[in-house]
Amino acid sequence: MTVRAARNGAAGRPLLLFVLGMGRSGSSALTRVLSLCGAALPAGMVGADSGNPRGYWEPRAVILLNRAILDRHGSAWWDPTLRLEDGAEFDDDERSACIADIRTYLAKMPTAPVVVVKDLNIGVLSSMWFEAARQTGFDVAAVITVRHPQEVTASLTTAVRAAPELSSALWLKGNLVAERHTRGQPRVVVEYANLLEDWRREIGRISAALGVELAAEDDRAVEEFLAPDLRRNRDHAPVIDRFGMGWMSEVYDVMQAAARDEPLDEEALDRVFEAYRASERDFRIALDCSRAYTNGGLNKLLRPSIVKPILELRAIAHRRKGTWA
């Protein structure tokens, strides 16, 4: 599935290419391959560590900027809710201020025909990033990475000990939000396994979809980076559907088809999105209310040691008869 780049007919406008999708889906590997094929990277990357020994290829300033915005709303990359999708979380003044902050950062981007930016925190904030990019003089496009849900779960378990249930919810949110926010934009879906199988083919798909010329100056550099041990988690089993619904398998089928340049079934993704939003909203409100009771002053005051004599006194007052017998 590709949406061909129109580039708005603006001659000479550089392209800001966003790598979006669920974390641990090969977005780091793809970002690095794009940079080895001619896309410029911003300065100040997060370096390699045990969680990602080949590097994250995320700008430190972008992470801090997005984390600050999300933190003000009690959210973060590990937030599985769709609260920030409701449209009422950001008023016009805050939205304008966020876009201004993003523009200040983007003004420092390297001068190049294509600049690539990746940060898993961008997901729910991508509409502000797109607007800031256009105001700064960029055209906008996106590559959405997708990976088998169980591989993502295994990777997140190793990296941050996330429970499979949380990883699954984040996988759903990451894929649904990335697809939803890029509708109408030049975009292409890339499956991680396909990138490792034939990176030249996938770079060709991206180039054709986005109307840019991407090619490796040194194929050996890409080959060495995409070593076989880069994919440390492999899973070809049927998708494990959690939450009592077939949401995950349906979304994965749709995104896999898109990664083969088949039509993307937006209606199917809309159905899953609305069902997930309705369910998580109700459970979120229920859990918030439960926590409010647990953390409330009355619950802390009425500890079992205090409640016991109170109940006994009430029973005595009723002479332990009738319903108090």
TORKOL-4160 file (C-alpha; in steps of 0.2 Angstrom, whole numbers, padded with zeros to 4 digits, m for minus):
325
<pt num="1" X="0000" Y="0000" Z="0000"/>
<pt num="2" X="0007" Y="0017" Z="m0005"/>
<pt num="3" X="0000" Y="0034" Z="m0006"/>
<pt num="4" X="0010" Y="0043" Z="m0020"/>
<pt num="5" X="0019" Y="0059" Z="m0016"/>
<pt num="6" X="0011" Y="0074" Z="m0024"/>
<pt num="7" X="0024" Y="0086" Z="m0015"/>
<pt num="8" X="0011" Y="0100" Z="m0017"/>
<pt num="9" X="0020" Y="0105" Z="m0033"/>
<pt num="10" X="0033" Y="0115" Z="m0022"/>
<pt num="11" X="0049" Y="0115" Z="m0031"/>
<pt num="12" X="0064" Y="0113" Z="m0020"/>
<pt num="13" X="0055" Y="0110" Z="m0004"/>
<pt num="14" X="0064" Y="0097" Z="0006"/>
<pt num="15" X="0055" Y="0081" Z="0013"/>
<pt num="16" X="0054" Y="0078" Z="0031"/>
<pt num="17" X="0051" Y="0059" Z="0032"/>
<pt num="18" X="0044" Y="0052" Z="0048"/>
<pt num="19" X="0046" Y="0034" Z="0053"/>
<pt num="20" X="0031" Y="0029" Z="0063"/>
<pt num="21" X="0023" Y="0014" Z="0071"/>
<pt num="22" X="0024" Y="0003" Z="0086"/>
<pt num="23" X="0041" Y="0003" Z="0095"/>
<pt num="24" X="0052" Y="m0013" Z="0093"/>
<pt num="25" X="0045" Y="m0015" Z="0075"/>
<pt num="26" X="0061" Y="m0012" Z="0066"/>
<pt num="27" X="0059" Y="0007" Z="0066"/>
<pt num="28" X="0077" Y="0010" Z="0072"/>
<pt num="29" X="0084" Y="m0002" Z="0058"/>
<pt num="30" X="0074" Y="0006" Z="0045"/>
<pt num="31" X="0079" Y="0024" Z="0050"/>
<pt num="32" X="0097" Y="0019" Z="0049"/>
<pt num="33" X="0095" Y="0011" Z="0032"/>
<pt num="34" X="0086" Y="0026" Z="0026"/>
<pt num="35" X="0101" Y="0037" Z="0032"/>
<pt num="36" X="0113" Y="0025" Z="0023"/>
<pt num="37" X="0102" Y="0027" Z="0007"/>
<pt num="38" X="0103" Y="0046" Z="0007"/>
<pt num="39" X="0091" Y="0053" Z="0020"/>
<pt num="40" X="0100" Y="0065" Z="0032"/>
<pt num="41" X="0099" Y="0062" Z="0051"/>
<pt num="42" X="0097" Y="0076" Z="0063"/>
<pt num="43" X="0111" Y="0079" Z="0076"/>
<pt num="44" X="0112" Y="0072" Z="0093"/>
<pt num="45" X="0106" Y="0054" Z="0092"/>
<pt num="46" X="0103" Y="0042" Z="0107"/>
<pt num="47" X="0117" Y="0030" Z="0105"/>
<pt num="48" X="0117" Y="0011" Z="0106"/>
<pt num="49" X="0114" Y="0001" Z="0122"/>
<pt num="50" X="0110" Y="m0017" Z="0128"/>
<pt num="51" X="0092" Y="m0014" Z="0123"/>
<pt num="52" X="0097" Y="m0009" Z="0105"/>
<pt num="53" X="0115" Y="m0013" Z="0101"/>
<pt num="54" X="0114" Y="m0005" Z="0084"/>
<pt num="55" X="0107" Y="0011" Z="0090"/>
<pt num="56" X="0090" Y="0019" Z="0091"/>
<pt num="57" X="0093" Y="0033" Z="0078"/>
<pt num="58" X="0082" Y="0045" Z="0088"/>
<pt num="59" X="0086" Y="0063" Z="0091"/>
<pt num="60" X="0088" Y="0067" Z="0110"/>
<pt num="61" X="0080" Y="0084" Z="0108"/>
<pt num="62" X="0065" Y="0076" Z="0100"/>
<pt num="63" X="0063" Y="0063" Z="0114"/>
<pt num="64" X="0064" Y="0077" Z="0127"/>
<pt num="65" X="0052" Y="0088" Z="0118"/>
<pt num="66" X="0039" Y="0075" Z="0115"/>
<pt num="67" X="0040" Y="0068" Z="0133"/>
<pt num="68" X="0038" Y="0085" Z="0140"/>
<pt num="69" X="0021" Y="0088" Z="0130"/>
<pt num="70" X="0015" Y="0070" Z="0135"/>
<pt num="71" X="0020" Y="0072" Z="0153"/>
<pt num="72" X="0009" Y="0088" Z="0155"/>
<pt num="73" X="m0006" Y="0077" Z="0150"/>
<pt num="74" X="m0001" Y="0062" Z="0161"/>
<pt num="75" X="0004" Y="0051" Z="0146"/>
<pt num="76" X="0020" Y="0043" Z="0139"/>
<pt num="77" X="0025" Y="0030" Z="0126"/>
<pt num="78" X="0019" Y="0016" Z="0138"/>
<pt num="79" X="0001" Y="0024" Z="0139"/>
<pt num="80" X="m0010" Y="0012" Z="0130"/>
<pt num="81" X="m0026" Y="0023" Z="0131"/>
<pt num="82" X="m0032" Y="0034" Z="0117"/>
<pt num="83" X="m0036" Y="0049" Z="0128"/>
<pt num="84" X="m0026" Y="0061" Z="0117"/>
<pt num="85" X="m0036" Y="0055" Z="0102"/>
<pt num="86" X="m0052" Y="0063" Z="0109"/>
<pt num="87" X="m0047" Y="0080" Z="0102"/>
<pt num="88" X="m0051" Y="0090" Z="0118"/>
<pt num="89" X="m0035" Y="0087" Z="0127"/>
<pt num="90" X="m0026" Y="0101" Z="0118"/>
<pt num="91" X="m0034" Y="0118" Z="0117"/>
<pt num="92" X="m0030" Y="0130" Z="0103"/>
<pt num="93" X="m0017" Y="0140" Z="0113"/>
<pt num="94" X="m0007" Y="0124" Z="0119"/>
<pt num="95" X="m0008" Y="0117" Z="0102"/>
<pt num="96" X="0000" Y="0133" Z="0095"/>
<pt num="97" X="0013" Y="0133" Z="0108"/>
<pt num="98" X="0018" Y="0115" Z="0105"/>
<pt num="99" X="0019" Y="0118" Z="0086"/>
<pt num="100" X="0030" Y="0134" Z="0089"/>
<pt num="101" X="0042" Y="0123" Z="0100"/>
<pt num="102" X="0043" Y="0110" Z="0086"/>
<pt num="103" X="0046" Y="0123" Z="0073"/>
<pt num="104" X="0060" Y="0130" Z="0084"/>
<pt num="105" X="0068" Y="0112" Z="0084"/>
<pt num="106" X="0065" Y="0109" Z="0065"/>
<pt num="107" X="0073" Y="0126" Z="0060"/>
<pt num="108" X="0089" Y="0117" Z="0065"/>
<pt num="109" X="0087" Y="0102" Z="0053"/>
<pt num="110" X="0101" Y="0098" Z="0041"/>
<pt num="111" X="0100" Y="0105" Z="0024"/>
<pt num="112" X="0096" Y="0090" Z="0013"/>
<pt num="113" X="0082" Y="0084" Z="0000"/>
<pt num="114" X="0076" Y="0071" Z="0013"/>
<pt num="115" X="0078" Y="0072" Z="0032"/>
<pt num="116" X="0072" Y="0057" Z="0042"/>
<pt num="117" X="0065" Y="0059" Z="0060"/>
<pt num="118" X="0060" Y="0044" Z="0071"/>
<pt num="119" X="0054" Y="0044" Z="0089"/>
<pt num="120" X="0041" Y="0033" Z="0095"/>
<pt num="121" X="0034" Y="0047" Z="0106"/>
<pt num="122" X="0028" Y="0056" Z="0090"/>
<pt num="123" X="0013" Y="0044" Z="0087"/>
<pt num="124" X="m0001" Y="0053" Z="0095"/>
<pt num="125" X="0007" Y="0070" Z="0092"/>
<pt num="126" X="0011" Y="0068" Z="0074"/>
<pt num="127" X="m0003" Y="0080" Z="0068"/>
<pt num="128" X="0007" Y="0094" Z="0077"/>
<pt num="129" X="0023" Y="0088" Z="0070"/>
<pt num="130" X="0016" Y="0088" Z="0052"/>
<pt num="131" X="0009" Y="0105" Z="0054"/>
<pt num="132" X="0025" Y="0112" Z="0061"/>
<pt num="133" X="0035" Y="0104" Z="0047"/>
<pt num="134" X="0025" Y="0112" Z="0034"/>
<pt num="135" X="0026" Y="0129" Z="0042"/>
<pt num="136" X="0045" Y="0127" Z="0043"/>
<pt num="137" X="0046" Y="0124" Z="0024"/>
<pt num="138" X="0045" Y="0105" Z="0023"/>
<pt num="139" X="0034" Y="0093" Z="0013"/>
<pt num="140" X="0029" Y="0078" Z="0024"/>
<pt num="141" X="0028" Y="0060" Z="0022"/>
<pt num="142" X="0028" Y="0044" Z="0032"/>
<pt num="143" X="0035" Y="0026" Z="0033"/>
<pt num="144" X="0025" Y="0015" Z="0045"/>
<pt num="145" X="0034" Y="0000" Z="0051"/>
<pt num="146" X="0025" Y="m0016" Z="0056"/>
<pt num="147" X="0030" Y="m0032" Z="0064"/>
<pt num="148" X="0022" Y="m0048" Z="0071"/>
<pt num="149" X="0014" Y="m0044" Z="0087"/>
<pt num="150" X="0022" Y="m0058" Z="0097"/>
<pt num="151" X="0040" Y="m0053" Z="0091"/>
<pt num="152" X="0036" Y="m0035" Z="0097"/>
<pt num="153" X="0030" Y="m0043" Z="0114"/>
<pt num="154" X="0045" Y="m0053" Z="0116"/>
<pt num="155" X="0056" Y="m0038" Z="0112"/>
<pt num="156" X="0048" Y="m0027" Z="0124"/>
<pt num="157" X="0048" Y="m0040" Z="0138"/>
<pt num="158" X="0067" Y="m0041" Z="0136"/>
<pt num="159" X="0070" Y="m0023" Z="0135"/>
<pt num="160" X="0058" Y="m0016" Z="0149"/>
<pt num="161" X="0050" Y="m0032" Z="0156"/>
<pt num="162" X="0033" Y="m0026" Z="0149"/>
<pt num="163" X="0018" Y="m0038" Z="0152"/>
<pt num="164" X="0011" Y="m0046" Z="0136"/>
<pt num="165" X="m0005" Y="m0038" Z="0139"/>
<pt num="166" X="0003" Y="m0020" Z="0140"/>
<pt num="167" X="0013" Y="m0024" Z="0124"/>
<pt num="168" X="m0002" Y="m0030" Z="0115"/>
<pt num="169" X="m0012" Y="m0014" Z="0119"/>
<pt num="170" X="0003" Y="m0003" Z="0114"/>
<pt num="171" X="0005" Y="m0013" Z="0098"/>
<pt num="172" X="m0013" Y="m0010" Z="0094"/>
<pt num="173" X="m0012" Y="0008" Z="0098"/>
<pt num="174" X="0004" Y="0011" Z="0089"/>
<pt num="175" X="m0002" Y="0003" Z="0073"/>
<pt num="176" X="m0019" Y="0011" Z="0073"/>
<pt num="177" X="m0013" Y="0029" Z="0077"/>
<pt num="178" X="0001" Y="0028" Z="0064"/>
<pt num="179" X="m0011" Y="0023" Z="0051"/>
<pt num="180" X="m0025" Y="0035" Z="0056"/>
<pt num="181" X="m0014" Y="0050" Z="0057"/>
<pt num="182" X="m0006" Y="0048" Z="0040"/>
<pt num="183" X="m0021" Y="0047" Z="0030"/>
<pt num="184" X="m0020" Y="0058" Z="0015"/>
<pt num="185" X="m0001" Y="0060" Z="0017"/>
<pt num="186" X="0012" Y="0052" Z="0006"/>
<pt num="187" X="0015" Y="0036" Z="0015"/>
<pt num="188" X="0021" Y="0018" Z="0014"/>
<pt num="189" X="0020" Y="0003" Z="0025"/>
<pt num="190" X="0036" Y="m0008" Z="0028"/>
<pt num="191" X="0036" Y="m0025" Z="0037"/>
<pt num="192" X="0052" Y="m0028" Z="0047"/>
<pt num="193" X="0054" Y="m0045" Z="0040"/>
<pt num="194" X="0053" Y="m0039" Z="0022"/>
<pt num="195" X="0066" Y="m0026" Z="0026"/>
<pt num="196" X="0078" Y="m0039" Z="0032"/>
<pt num="197" X="0074" Y="m0051" Z="0018"/>
<pt num="198" X="0077" Y="m0038" Z="0004"/>
<pt num="199" X="0081" Y="m0020" Z="0009"/>
<pt num="200" X="0084" Y="m0015" Z="m0009"/>
<pt num="201" X="0066" Y="m0019" Z="m0014"/>
<pt num="202" X="0059" Y="m0010" Z="0002"/>
<pt num="203" X="0070" Y="0006" Z="m0002"/>
<pt num="204" X="0063" Y="0005" Z="m0020"/>
<pt num="205" X="0045" Y="0004" Z="m0013"/>
<pt num="206" X="0048" Y="0019" Z="m0002"/>
<pt num="207" X="0057" Y="0029" Z="m0016"/>
<pt num="208" X="0042" Y="0026" Z="m0028"/>
<pt num="209" X="0029" Y="0030" Z="m0015"/>
<pt num="210" X="0036" Y="0046" Z="m0009"/>
<pt num="211" X="0043" Y="0052" Z="m0025"/>
<pt num="212" X="0061" Y="0053" Z="m0019"/>
<pt num="213" X="0078" Y="0045" Z="m0025"/>
<pt num="214" X="0085" Y="0034" Z="m0011"/>
<pt num="215" X="0099" Y="0023" Z="m0014"/>
<pt num="216" X="0114" Y="0016" Z="m0005"/>
<pt num="217" X="0131" Y="0024" Z="m0009"/>
<pt num="218" X="0139" Y="0008" Z="m0001"/>
<pt num="219" X="0129" Y="m0008" Z="m0001"/>
<pt num="220" X="0141" Y="m0016" Z="0010"/>
<pt num="221" X="0137" Y="m0003" Z="0024"/>
<pt num="222" X="0119" Y="m0008" Z="0024"/>
<pt num="223" X="0123" Y="m0027" Z="0023"/>
<pt num="224" X="0134" Y="m0025" Z="0038"/>
<pt num="225" X="0121" Y="m0016" Z="0048"/>
<pt num="226" X="0107" Y="m0028" Z="0044"/>
<pt num="227" X="0117" Y="m0043" Z="0050"/>
<pt num="228" X="0106" Y="m0058" Z="0054"/>
<pt num="229" X="0107" Y="m0056" Z="0073"/>
<pt num="230" X="0098" Y="m0039" Z="0071"/>
<pt num="231" X="0081" Y="m0049" Z="0072"/>
<pt num="232" X="0083" Y="m0057" Z="0089"/>
<pt num="233" X="0065" Y="m0062" Z="0090"/>
<pt num="234" X="0056" Y="m0072" Z="0077"/>
<pt num="235" X="0038" Y="m0079" Z="0078"/>
<pt num="236" X="0028" Y="m0086" Z="0063"/>
<pt num="237" X="0014" Y="m0093" Z="0074"/>
<pt num="238" X="m0004" Y="m0087" Z="0072"/>
<pt num="239" X="m0007" Y="m0070" Z="0081"/>
<pt num="240" X="m0012" Y="m0072" Z="0099"/>
<pt num="241" X="m0028" Y="m0061" Z="0101"/>
<pt num="242" X="m0030" Y="m0053" Z="0118"/>
<pt num="243" X="m0044" Y="m0043" Z="0126"/>
<pt num="244" X="m0057" Y="m0056" Z="0120"/>
<pt num="245" X="m0058" Y="m0049" Z="0103"/>
<pt num="246" X="m0049" Y="m0053" Z="0086"/>
<pt num="247" X="m0042" Y="m0035" Z="0085"/>
<pt num="248" X="m0024" Y="m0039" Z="0084"/>
<pt num="249" X="m0025" Y="m0052" Z="0070"/>
<pt num="250" X="m0036" Y="m0041" Z="0060"/>
<pt num="251" X="m0025" Y="m0026" Z="0061"/>
<pt num="252" X="m0010" Y="m0037" Z="0057"/>
<pt num="253" X="m0018" Y="m0044" Z="0042"/>
<pt num="254" X="m0022" Y="m0027" Z="0035"/>
<pt num="255" X="m0005" Y="m0020" Z="0038"/>
<pt num="256" X="0004" Y="m0035" Z="0031"/>
<pt num="257" X="m0007" Y="m0033" Z="0015"/>
<pt num="258" X="m0002" Y="m0015" Z="0014"/>
<pt num="259" X="0016" Y="m0019" Z="0016"/>
<pt num="260" X="0014" Y="m0030" Z="0000"/>
<pt num="261" X="0006" Y="m0015" Z="m0009"/>
<pt num="262" X="m0011" Y="m0022" Z="m0008"/>
<pt num="263" X="m0026" Y="m0010" Z="m0004"/>
<pt num="264" X="m0026" Y="m0004" Z="0014"/>
<pt num="265" X="m0043" Y="m0008" Z="0022"/>
<pt num="266" X="m0046" Y="0008" Z="0031"/>
<pt num="267" X="m0064" Y="0003" Z="0036"/>
<pt num="268" X="m0058" Y="m0013" Z="0045"/>
<pt num="269" X="m0045" Y="m0002" Z="0055"/>
<pt num="270" X="m0059" Y="0011" Z="0059"/>
<pt num="271" X="m0070" Y="m0003" Z="0066"/>
<pt num="272" X="m0056" Y="m0009" Z="0077"/>
<pt num="273" X="m0051" Y="0008" Z="0082"/>
<pt num="274" X="m0068" Y="0013" Z="0088"/>
<pt num="275" X="m0071" Y="m0003" Z="0097"/>
<pt num="276" X="m0054" Y="m0002" Z="0106"/>
<pt num="277" X="m0057" Y="0017" Z="0110"/>
<pt num="278" X="m0074" Y="0013" Z="0117"/>
<pt num="279" X="m0068" Y="m0002" Z="0128"/>
<pt num="280" X="m0052" Y="0006" Z="0134"/>
<pt num="281" X="m0062" Y="0022" Z="0139"/>
<pt num="282" X="m0075" Y="0013" Z="0149"/>
<pt num="283" X="m0062" Y="0002" Z="0158"/>
<pt num="284" X="m0050" Y="0018" Z="0160"/>
<pt num="285" X="m0064" Y="0027" Z="0169"/>
<pt num="286" X="m0069" Y="0012" Z="0180"/>
<pt num="287" X="m0050" Y="0010" Z="0185"/>
<pt num="288" X="m0048" Y="0029" Z="0188"/>
<pt num="289" X="m0063" Y="0028" Z="0200"/>
<pt num="290" X="m0057" Y="0013" Z="0208"/>
<pt num="291" X="m0040" Y="0021" Z="0211"/>
<pt num="292" X="m0049" Y="0037" Z="0218"/>
<pt num="293" X="m0058" Y="0026" Z="0231"/>
<pt num="294" X="m0042" Y="0017" Z="0235"/>
<pt num="295" X="m0032" Y="0033" Z="0237"/>
<pt num="296" X="m0046" Y="0043" Z="0245"/>
<pt num="297" X="m0044" Y="0049" Z="0263"/>
<pt num="298" X="m0060" Y="0040" Z="0269"/>
<pt num="299" X="m0052" Y="0023" Z="0264"/>
<pt num="300" X="m0036" Y="0027" Z="0272"/>
<pt num="301" X="m0044" Y="0033" Z="0288"/>
<pt num="302" X="m0056" Y="0018" Z="0289"/>
<pt num="303" X="m0042" Y="0005" Z="0291"/>
<pt num="304" X="m0048" Y="m0013" Z="0296"/>
<pt num="305" X="m0042" Y="m0010" Z="0314"/>
<pt num="306" X="m0053" Y="0005" Z="0315"/>
<pt num="307" X="m0068" Y="m0002" Z="0306"/>
<pt num="308" X="m0069" Y="m0018" Z="0317"/>
<pt num="309" X="m0074" Y="m0009" Z="0333"/>
<pt num="310" X="m0085" Y="0003" Z="0324"/>
<pt num="311" X="m0095" Y="m0012" Z="0317"/>
<pt num="312" X="m0096" Y="m0020" Z="0334"/>
<pt num="313" X="m0102" Y="m0005" Z="0342"/>
<pt num="314" X="m0116" Y="m0003" Z="0329"/>
<pt num="315" X="m0120" Y="m0021" Z="0331"/>
<pt num="316" X="m0122" Y="m0018" Z="0350"/>
<pt num="317" X="m0132" Y="m0003" Z="0347"/>
<pt num="318" X="m0144" Y="m0014" Z="0338"/>
<pt num="319" X="m0143" Y="m0027" Z="0352"/>
<pt num="320" X="m0136" Y="m0039" Z="0339"/>
<pt num="321" X="m0154" Y="m0043" Z="0333"/>
<pt num="322" X="m0163" Y="m0043" Z="0316"/>
<pt num="323" X="m0151" Y="m0040" Z="0302"/>
<pt num="324" X="m0137" Y="m0037" Z="0315"/>
<pt num="325" X="m0139" Y="m0054" Z="0323"/>
